[in-house]
Amino acid sequence: MNLYKPSGSKFVFLSKRFTPYMYKSLIRPILFLFDPERVHYFSFAAIKVLSKLGFSSLIRRIYLLEDKRLERELFGLKFKNPVGLAAGFDKDAKLYNELSDFGFGFIEIGTLTPKPQDGNPKKRLFRLKADKAIINRMGFNNQGVYNAVERLEKPHRVLIGGNIGKNKITPNKEAMKDYLICLEALFDHVDYFVVNVSSPNTPGLRELQDKEPLTKLLIALKKENKALAQSKGTDEKPILLKIAPDLNEGQLLDTITIVKSSEIEGVIATNTTIEREGLESDVLLTEEGGGLSGKPLTRHSTEVIRFLAEKSQNAFPIIGVGGIHSAEDALEKLEAGASLVQLWTGFVYEGPGLVKRINKAILKSTIEPN
């Protein structure tokens, strides 16, 4: 069913000109009156309804910027543009095609775990409006990897990354099994994998970032990846590591060594932070447990990207994420050494028009693709 029938080029022109600005002036103030997790699910439902009513083509005409100059080839994959949606937004692969209508070059689903889990008790998602930030302690809430696989069997309009983790009840000494289960289940359905050992919201998870356990985990995943590719007569899927912004220089140097020795394809920098310095929001909010994302992370995540790129001599690609709220924020990460960027909190605060603004800025910039 398609209830939307364009009434002429003038309507489309006005929609393109004014719709992106309506988000910050009208839509966001209303949404921000309500609980952020409920708003998230409401937004999902609204996007799905709009798609079913036939508004997808209008959304694409407003927000999608198609230009061959934006294409990036990385990990053996061709990205339509370098701006992606970070993991945590579409955890269960329910809306990846519809979200691609807003102009994203790739969508990362998850974090997915072998078994379904509810995550941490509510309330677990908090807006820090004064800081343009969010604190979340969701705790890998998802319906399980096999549930997501069923939805991923439909055709994809966009490249899909599969972000994988371990169940909360799985002890660290058995974590490798969980990651291997997710890798095997998703192998035929995603274009690349992201190993998440950096979320602060699963007890003990960040211990897997230590050099020895992380090296063993990544080598095992590479081995299984190769075996699956050979058995199916296809190419291996790229494997990336998502790291925390809270690693010190020694740990970041270890990360470079681990990436090289395990021969994985790249790094996503960075996840949310547990730091709370320099925040302006009420202390009752800033002291909530969980990972902080948004503007307070902008500079530090860029510094991590620059450190990895310089110290590794650009030995592997980096996807930059953390505090991108403007085209300038994205360009800074690309200049620091990122090949692609991802949004999450910036998408919530600035609206879907941010994707197009970033892509326009990239076209106007002199930054060479990494």
N, C-alpha and C positions, 0 to 999 in steps of 0.2 A: 504494500500500500504506500502510495506517495501522495501525501496531502499538500506538499509544497510544490507549487507551480510558479516559476519565476514570471513576474509580470513585466519584465523588460530590463534593459541594461541599467536604467536609472535606479531601480530598486537595488540591484546588485552593487552598483557604485556606492549608494548611500550605506548599504550594509557593510561594505568593506571599510568605509571611512569612519563610521561611528560605532559599530558593534564592539571592536576591541577596547574602546574607551569606556563603554558601558560597564565593563566588568569592575573596574576600580571605583567608579563613581556611583554605581547603583547596585550591581549584583553582589560584590564583595561585602559592602557594609551590611547587607541583609544576611548573608551567609554567616558572617562573623558574629551575629547575635546568638548563634546556637552552638551546641557542643560540637567540637571539630570532628570527632569520629562519626557522629550522626550526619553531619554535613557531607562527609566523604561518601558515605553510602547513598545519601540523597543525590549527590552529584552524579554518582555512577548510574543510578536509576534514571536520572534525567537525560543523561547522554544516550543511554540505551533507547529510551522512548523516542528521543529526537531522531535517532538513526532509523528506528522502525517506521517512523512517520515520514521518512524520506528526506530528512534535512541534511543528510551526509554530504550531498553535492554542494549545498550552500555553505556548509561549514568549511569544506575544502576550498571553495572559491574565496572565502574570507581569509583563511589562515594559512593555506598551503602556498609555499613559494617553490616553484619548480624551476631549476636552472642547472644545466649540466656542469657549470663551474662549481657547484656546491658538492658534487659527488666526491666521495672519498673511497679509495680502495685500501683496505686494511684487513689483516688476518686472512687474506684470500676472499674477502667479502666486499661487495660494493654497497656502500651506504649512500642513499639518495641525498642526504645532507648530514652535516656533522653534529646535529643537535638531537639528543635522545632523551627519553623519559627514564629516570632512574628507578631501580627496584624499590618496592615498598608501596608504590601507588596502585599498581594492578597485581596484587599478590597472587591471585588465583587464575590469572590468564582469562579473565572474564570479558575484557573490553579492549584488547590490544588493537584490533582493526579499527574500532570506533575512535580510539585515542589517536591513532595515526592520522585521522582526518584533520587534526589540529596542527599538522605540519611536521611532526617528529620524523626524523630519519631512521630511528630504531627505537624499540620498546623493550625494556628489561622487566621481565616478570619475576615474581618471588619476593622474598626468599621462600623457597619451597622445601619441605622436609618429607621424609618417607611416609610418616603417619600424620593424619590430621591432628592439629592441636589448637586449643582456644587462645593461646598466648597468655599474657599476664592479666590480672584482674583489672577491670575498669574502675576508675577513670585512668586513662593511660596515654592520652594525647592532649597536648596543651599548647595554646597559642601565646607567644610572647610578642604582642603587637608592637610595643615600644621598641623592640629590637628586630622586628621583621624576622622572627625566628619561631621554631617549633621544637618542643621537647616531646619525644615519644619513647615509650617503653612497651611497645606492642608485644614483643616477645615471639617473633616468627609465627604469628597467628595465620594459619592457612588450612585449607581443606585437604592437604596432602598431595603429593606429586602425581599420583595416579588419577586423581580427580581433575587436575589441571591438564593432564595428557588428553583426556577425552575432549576438552574444549580446543586444544591445540591441533586437533585432527582436521579442523576446517581450514580452508585456504587462508594464507597470510598475505596481507597487503603491505607488510613492512617486515624488516628484519627483526627477529626476536632473540633476545638473550635470556638464558635461564640461570637465575641466581639460586644457588643451592646451599643448604645448611643442614644442621643436625637437629633432631628432636631434643627437647628440653630434658626428657627422661633418659636420654642416651648418655652414658658416662663418656668422658673424653677419650678414654682408652679404647672405646668401641666406635668413636665418631667416624672413623674412616669408612665403616660399613654404610653409614647413612649417606655419606657423600657419593659413594659408589652406586648405591641404589638409585639415587636421584640422577646421576650421570647416565646410567643405563636406561632408565625410564624415559628420559627426555631426549636421548640421543637423536632420534628420528624426527624430533619436533621443534628443536630450537637451532639457531644458527651459531651461537657461541655460548659458553658457560662462564659463570662467575662464581668463584669459591668465596663464600662469605664466612670468614673467621673473625670478623672485626666488629660485629654488632655488640654493643654493651648491655643488651637486654636479655641475653640468655646466659645464666650463671656459668662462669668458667670458660665460656666460648673463646674469649680473647687469649686464653692460655695456649690455644692452638696456633697463635701467631709466633710462638717461640721457634727458634731456628730448627731444632731437631724434629719436633712433631710436624711442623709445617712442611719441611722438606719431604718427609716420608709421605705425607698426605698428597702433595702435589705430584710426586713421582708415581704414586699408586694410581692417581687419576689419569695421568698421561699414559700409563701402561694400559689401563682399561680402555681409554679412549682409542688408542691404537688398535687394540684387539677388536673392539666393536667395529671400527672402520674396515678392518681387514675382513671380518666375517660378513659384512654387508656389502663389500666391494665399493666402498665410497671413501671420501676424504675424511680425515680426522677433523673434529670440531675444535676451534680455538678455545683455550682455557685461560681465563684471566683471574687475577687475585685482587680482591677488594680489601684495602688496608685502612686502618684507623688513622685519624689525624694526630693521635696522641703518641705516636712512636717517636722516640728520641733519635738523634743522628746515628747512633750506633745501630739501633734497630732498623733504621732505614737503609743503612749500608748492608746489613744482614739481608734485608729484603731484596736488594739488588743481586746479591750472591745467590739467594734462593731461587729467584726468577731465572737467572742464567743457568744454574746447575740443574734445575728441574725441567728446563726448556719449555716452560709454559709461554704463552704468546704475549702476555701483557699485564698491566696493572690498572686498577681503577682507584683513583685517589681523589677524594677520600670518603669514608663513612662518616657517621655522626661523631661528635666529641662529647667527652664527659667533663670537659673544662667549663667553667662558668665565669670567667673573668670579664670585667667591663660591661656587664649587662645592666640595662636601665629599667627593666621590668620589675614589678613587685617581687620582693624576696620570697613570698609564698609561692610564686611561680618558678623563680629561678632555682629554688632548692628542690623542686620535683626531680625524682630520679629518672634516668633515661638518657638517651642520646640527643644532643642539641644540634639542630641544623638551621640553615638560613644565613642571614647577613653576618652574624658574629664569626662565621666559619670562612668567610670569603678569602681574607688575606692568608690565613694559615694554610688552607688547602692549596692555594696557589704556590705558597712557599714550598710545600711538600712536593708538588709537581716539579717545580724548578730544581729542587735538590736531586730528585730521582733522575731527571733528564740530564742534568749536568754531570753528576757523579757516575752515571752509567754510560755517559757519552751517547745518549739516545739509542741504547742497545735494544730497547723494546718500546712498543707504543704504550701511551698512557691515555686513559679516558679521565678527563677532569670533571669533578663534581664537588659541590660544596659552596653554598652561598652565591649562586649565580642569580642575580635579580635584575640584571641589565645586560645590554649588548656589550657594554664596556667590561663587565665582569667576565663574560665569556671570552672576549678577545684577550684579556690578560692571561687567562688560563692557556689559551692556544699559544700565545707568545712565550709563555713559561715552558712550553714543551708538550702540551697535550695535543693529541691528534683529533680527538672528539670530545664533546662535552655532554653532560647530562643535567637535567633539571628535576627538582622535586618541590622543595619549599618555595623556590622562586615562582614556580608554576602556580602555586596556591595563592601567593601574595600578589603577583603581578598579572596573572591571568594568561590565557592561551596566546594572546598577541605577542608575548615575549619570544616565542619560538621564531616567528617571522621577523621580528626586529633583530634578533641575533643573526639570522641568515642574511638579512639585508646588509648588516654591518660587516659580515664576513666577505660578502661580494665587493664591498667598497674598500676593504682593508688590503694591505699589501702582504699579509701573512701567507707564507708558503705552507701548504699541507705538510705535516710531519710524517 
